C-alpha cells in the first residue's frame, strides 16, 4: 500500500508496484566474462596473458591482455618484436575485467585469433 498526500495509507494498490525499479544511471549490464580474461590471472597472482594474433596480407601482429587486481595490462606489436606495453588502473577489479572483455571483443571482431 502507498501513502496518500495526507500521510495516510492509500487503499488503492499501485499498478506499478510489481514492476522492477530502473537501473541507476551509468549502469551497464555486462555479459558473462570472456574466458580469455577470466584465465588472465594465474594461481601465483602474477598476470597470465591471453594472447591473440592477426596475420593477414602484410600484417603480422600480436596482442596480449591480462587483468591483475585493478590493473589491465596490454602488450601489442609486430610478431618478432618486444612490443609496447600499456597499463591502465581502474577503480575496481570488476571494472578492469569489463574493460578487458570489451577490448577482447573488439580485437576478435577485427580478426584477431586467440592462441592457446
NORFEN-V982848 format. One record per residue. OMEGA is omega in whole degrees, 0 to 359 (NA if undefined). Layout:
omega=OMEGA
omega=OMEGA
This chain:
omega=181
omega=176
omega=176
omega=183
omega=181
omega=181
omega=178
omega=178
omega=180
omega=183
omega=179
omega=177
omega=179
omega=181
omega=182
omega=181
omega=185
omega=181
omega=178
omega=177
omega=178
omega=178
omega=178
omega=178
omega=178
omega=180
omega=180
omega=173
omega=183
omega=177
omega=178
omega=184
omega=178
omega=183
omega=181
omega=181
omega=180
omega=181
omega=186
omega=180
omega=179
omega=181
omega=181
omega=182
omega=177
omega=184
omega=173
omega=187
omega=167
omega=185
omega=179
omega=178
omega=177
omega=177
omega=180
omega=184
omega=181
omega=179
omega=178
omega=190
omega=172
omega=179
omega=181
omega=179
omega=176
omega=175
omega=177
omega=184
omega=181
omega=182
omega=173
omega=183
omega=179
omega=175
omega=184
omega=177
omega=177
omega=177
omega=182
omega=177
omega=178
omega=180
omega=179
omega=180
omega=175
omega=177
omega=177
omega=178
omega=181
omega=182
omega=179
omega=178
omega=178
omega=180
omega=179
omega=179
omega=178
omega=181
omega=178
omega=177
omega=180
omega=180
omega=178
omega=178
omega=180
omega=181
omega=181
omega=176
omega=180
omega=176
omega=176
omega=182
omega=180
omega=178
omega=181
omega=NA
